[in-house]
Amino acid sequence: MKKIALHWQIMIGMLLGIVFGFIMTTISWGKGFTGDWIAPLGTIFVNLLKLIAVPLILASLIKGISDLKDISKFKKIGGRTIVIYILTTVIAITIGLLLVNALKPGNGITPETIEKLTTEYAGNSKISERIAEAGRQKQSGPLQFVVDMVPQNAIKAMSDNKMMLQVIFFAIFLGISMLLIKPEQSEPLKKFFDSLNDVVLKMVDLIMLSAPYAVFALLANVVVTSDDPDILLALLRYAGVVVFGLSLMIIFYCILVSVITKKSPFWFLKQISPAQLLAFSTSSSAATLPVTMERVEEHIGVDKEVSSFVLPVGATINMDGTSLYQAVASVFIMQVLWPEGLTFSNQITIVLTALLASIGSAAVPGAGMVMLVIVLEAIGFPSDKLPIGLALIFAVDRPLDMLRTTINVTGDATVSMIVAKSVGKLGEPKVKEWDDHYDAVK
């Protein structure tokens, strides 16, 4: 498969995984076989990506900042990044609200379907966990998000991928401190992180050799563990509205790329497609981050000074796809269970709450439902109906999570291009292969 482009290899792996998964669902021992012998391959791949995420962020961000030579450049990059991320998130939420109010997917849900979904999912342990987690987040103070950014222990922060913002804070703090001492004093440390960055990027190249096989395993496992097809069919209108909104976000990103960066949107999608496909397979922006950084820097031409800040921050706080899903899911649940709550003021509250929740949410699978609970509670949704509301959408949450994570990653890449263009740091791609130095050491 070496002669086939990576994104085609991954797509072939995905398609074969889906077909294999459906075949396994028709065999009595198929689900057990897939869980025991196929799924672990995907888990190992995701673990490898998570393994290098923190070292890559640390090395890349410190290298990017220490290369600036001018703190004012970092302030410019940081300010523009945050503003653009907030704007794209607000646009995503608005698109979601407009679509769900216009198409009214909740009107197609019958009382029988509600009863079946409630019986199937309302007592689900995962739903209870999401509600409990949302309760913990809601109890925190208004500045808790800022407090959580500052680590007590840098080593402990690096040991948990959920503490990505703390790693980013430490890396920025260290990088700026390196700028404030004499170059000859910071040079040894700078060379260390430069070297670490190159090594970790080579690790990304090596891990990506197994990507087609890994996505085969991931998708096969998704298929064999999927829910009742009849329930999925009943929720098709709701899922269709979410997918339509996410498709509009892709078009929106392509317009931004074309108008602002003057690059072909088709070229952009082709270059970022391996990261998109991995985001779809893993449902995790954090796990996909090393691949996103490699594609954006080497294949699109965004300078490391920009990508090393914009992409890790984006994987943590920029969740356009998830925010659009919040808007559609919350209004859909209200259309079915609480139509009297569909007021203009509540929908404005949805915009603000979804924006704030997206900033504080973890870049891991399932975070979207925690955010949804926070949004529903913010508009006064009846607490006794909350488990039923989550049960309504739980059956299709995983496939929609895969799609919205793809949008999140695409949004991160788009913003990195826009910021790089605005500060003159968008250059020509410089692709490195895993075997560039292999002949010298084999």
N, C-alpha and C positions, 0 to 999 in steps of 0.2 A: 504493500500500500504506500510505499515511500514516494512514488511519483505523483500520487494524488494529493491535492492541497489539503492542509490540515482540517479546514472547516468542512470539506466534503467527507473526509475520513470520519469526523465526529458525527455528521448527519447520517452516514451509513450505519455507524454504530448505534445511533438512537433508533433508527427505523428497525434494524434487526432486533434490538432490545425490545421494542414494542411488540413485534411479531412473535418473538420467543416468549414474551410474557403472556400473550393471549393463548399461545399453544399450551403453556404450562397450566393455565386456568382450566383447560379441558381435561387435564390428567389428574387423577386422584392424589398422586404424590407430588404434583408439579409445584404447588406452593411451598411445601417443605423443602424440596430440592433447591428451589430458587433462593429461599431464605438461608439455607445452610451453605450452599456452594457457589452461588452467583453474587448475591448481595454483598458479601464481605469484600469482593474485589472493588466495588464502588465505594464502600466505606473506607478502605485503605487509601484510595485515591483522594477522597475528600480530606482525610486525616493528613496526608502528605501536603496538600495545599494549605491547610490550616497550620501545619508545622512550620512552614516558611513565611507565613503572613507577618508575624511580629518581627522577625529579623529583617525582612524586606522593608517594612515600614520604617523601622529604626534606622537602618543603613541608608535607605533612599532619602528619607526626610532630612537626616543630618547632613548627608552629602549635598542635597539640593540647597539647603539654607547656607551651609558653609561656603558654597560656591558663589553665593550672591555678591559678597563683598560690600553689600549695601543693605542695611536693615529696611530702608524705605521701600525697596523693591518688594520685600516680603510683606510689608503692610499693604501695599497695592494689590499683590496677588491674593492675600487673605481676605481683604475687604471685598474685592470683586467676586471672589468665590462664594462667600456667604450670601451676598445680595442676589447673585444669579441663582443659587440653589433655592433660596426662598421664593423667588419669582416663579421658577419652573414648578415648584411644589404647589403654589397657589393656583397656577394655571391647570395643573393636573387635577386638583380637587374640584375646581370650577367645571372642567370638562365632565368629570364624573357626575356632579350634581345636575348639570344641564341634561345629560343623557338619561339618567334614571328618572328625572321628573317628566321628560318628554315621552319616554318609552314605557314607563310604568310596569316593570317586570313583575312587581308584587301582585298585580291584578290577576295573574294567571295561576296563582297558587290556591288549590282547593283546600277545604277543611280536612279532607281525608289525607292529603299530603302532609299538612301540618301535624296531624295526629301521628302519622307514620314516622315522620322525622323526629318528633318529640319522643316517641317510644324508643326509637333507634339511638338517639344521640344525647338527649337532655341530661342523662346521668353519666355521660362519658367522662372519664377521669381527666382527659386532656382539656375538655371544656372547663371543668372545675379548676384545673391548674391555671388556665388563662384568666379566669375571673379573679382568682386569688392573687395572681401576679399583678393584675391591673389595680386591685385594691391596695397593694403595697406601694405601687408607683403613685397612686392618687393621694396617699397619705403624706407623701414627701412634700417638703416646703417648696416655695416658688424658686428658690436659688439652689435646690438640691442638685439640679443638673450641673451647675457650675462646680459645686462641691465635689461631685462624683468625677469631674474631669481631672482633679488634682490628686495624684496617688500619694499614699503614705509610704509606700515601698515600691520603688521602680521595678525591682526583680519580681515581686509578686504580681504587679500589673502585667509584666511580660509573660507570666505563666498562664494567663487566661485570655482567650481571644474576645471574650465579652467586655474586657476592659480596654478596648482599642483606643478610646478617647484619652485614656490615661497614658498610654504608650505614645500617642501623638503629642500630648502635652509635654511629656518628658523629652521627646526627640526635638521638639521646637525649642524648649528651654535650653537644652544642651547645645543645639546648633547656633542659637543666638549668642550664647555664652562664648562659644568658640570664635565668633566674629569679633567679640569685644576684647580678646587678648591678642598679643602680637602674633603675626602669621607663623613665625618660626617656632612659637610655642604650641600652636594648634596643629601644625603640619603632621606630626606623628599620628595624632588621633584621626585627623582627616584622611590620611593614607590608609589607616586601618578600616575606616568605614567605607572608603572608596573600594577597597579590595573586597570587603564583605558584601557590598552591593553587587559587584560583578559576579562573585561566587553564587550568591542566592539567585540572581537572574539565570545563571547557568543551570541551577537546580530546577527552576521553572521549566526550562527547555527540556530537561531530562524527564520531569514528571509528565509533561505534555505528550511524550512518546506513547504513554499508556492511555491517553484521554479517550480514543475511540472505544477501547475495550471497557474502560471505566463507565462511560455513559451507557454502553450496552447493559452493564450490570445494574446501573442506577434505574434506568427506564424499565427494565424487565421487572425489577422489584416493585416499582410504582404500579405497574399494571396488575401484578398478582395480588397486591394488597389493596387494590381499589375497591370502592364501595358498590352497593347494589346499583346495577345499570338503570333500573326503573326510577330510582330516586334521582340519579344523575339526569335522566331525561326530564323529570319534573322541574328541575332547576335550570334547564337549558336556557330559558329566557333571561334569567338573572345572569348566568355565566356569559351569555352572548353579549349583554350590555357591558360587562366588565371587559371582555375581549375587544369589543368595538372601541371602547374608550382607550384601552392600551394601544390599539392600532393607530388611533389618532395621535397619541403621544409620539409614536415612532415617526409619523409624518411631520409632526411639530419639530422634532429633533433634526430631521433631514432638512427642513426649511432653514433652521438656525445655522446648520453646518454650511449650507449652500450660500446663504445671504451674508453671513458674518465672516466665515473663514474662507469663502470662495473655493471650497473643495467640493468634489462631486459627492453627493449623498450616497450613491451606489458604491463608490470606492470606499467611503467611510464604513458603510455597513459590512462590506466584504472584509475589511481589515479587522473590524471589531467582532466579527461573527464567532470566532472560537470562544471568546469570553462570553458572548451572549448564549451560546449553546451550553457552555458549562454552567452558567447562571441558571438556565432552564433545568438542567439535570440535577443540580445540587440544591436549588432554592436558597442559596446563601450568598449574599454580596461579599461577606467577609472571606469565605472560602475561595471565591472567584477573584478576589483582589490581586493576588500575585500575577494571574494571567492577564487581567485588565491592565495592570501597570506595564507588563511586558509588551502587550499589543499597542498600547497608546504611545509608549516611548519609541519602540523600535519600528513599528509598522505604520504609525501615523505621523510620527515626527515631533511630538510634543516634548519640549525640553524637560529634563529631570527636575529642574528648579521649580517647574509648575506642577508636573504630574505627581511628584513626591508629596506635595501638600494637598492638591485638589482631590486626588483619587482616594487616599485613606480617609480624609474628612467626608467625602461623598459617600463612601461605603458605610459610614456611621450615621450621618445626619440626612443625607439626600435619599428620599424614598418616594419618588414621584409615582411609580407604579403602585406602591402600597397605599399612598395617600389617595389616589384615584379610587382604589378598591374600597377604602374607608368610606368615601362619599357614597358610592353606589350601594355598598352593603348596608350601611346605616339607614339610608332612605328606603331601601328594599324591605328591610326588617320592619320599619315603621309602616310602610304601605300594607304589610300583611297583618301586623299585630297591634299597631298603635297609630292609625291614620289621623286621629285628632292632633297628634304631635307634629304633623307636617306643616309647621308655620315657617314664615320667612326668617324670623329671628332665630329659630332652631337651626336652620340651614346655614346661617351666618356663623352660628356657634360651631357647627360642624367644620367649617373652613378653618376657623382659628384653632380649634382643639386638635384637628387632624394635623395641622402644620406644626404645632408645638409637640404633639405626641411623636411625630416622625423624627424630630430632632433627638428626642431622648430614647428612642427605641433601639434595641440591639439589631445588628445586621445578621440575624440567624433565622432559620425556619420557624414559623409560628409566631413571630413577633407581631405580624399584622393583626392577628386576632386579639392580642393583648391591647394593641392600639385601638381596635374597634370597641372593646369593652369600655375603655376610657372615654371615647367619643360618645358612645350611647349614654353613659352615666352623666356626662357633661350636659346633655340636653334633657335630663330628667326622665329617661326611659324607665318604665316601671321595673323595679328590681325582680319582681316575681316572674316577669316575662323574659328576663335576660337569658336564662339558660335555653329557653325555647327559641329565642331569636338567634342565638349562636348555633343551635341545632339545625336551624333552617339552612344555614350556609356551610355547615361543617363538611358535608359530603363532597362538596366541590372545592373546598379550601386548598387542598394540596395542589391540584392542577393549576388553579388560579395563582397560587403562591409561586409556582414555577414561572408562570408568565410575567407576573408583576416584578419578580426579581430580575428577569431579563430586561425589563424597562428601566429598573433602578440602575443597572450596570450601564445600559446605553446612555442614560442621562448623565452619569458620572463622566463617561468618555466625551460626551458632547460638551459639557461645561469645561472640561480640561482643555479642549480645543479652542473654545471661545476665549477663555482666560489667557491661554498661550498666545493667541492671535493678538489680543489687546495689549500685551506687553512685549510683543515682538519675539516670542519664544517658540513659534510654530515653524519648524524647519522641515528638511527632507528626511524620510524614513532611512534608518540605518539598521537593517535586519541582521541579527546574529543567529547562527544555527548552533545546535548542540555540539556538532562535531567540528567546529571551526579549528580547534586545536588538537583534534583527536589523532591526526596523522603523526604529530610530534611526540606523542606519548604511548602510542599503541605498541 
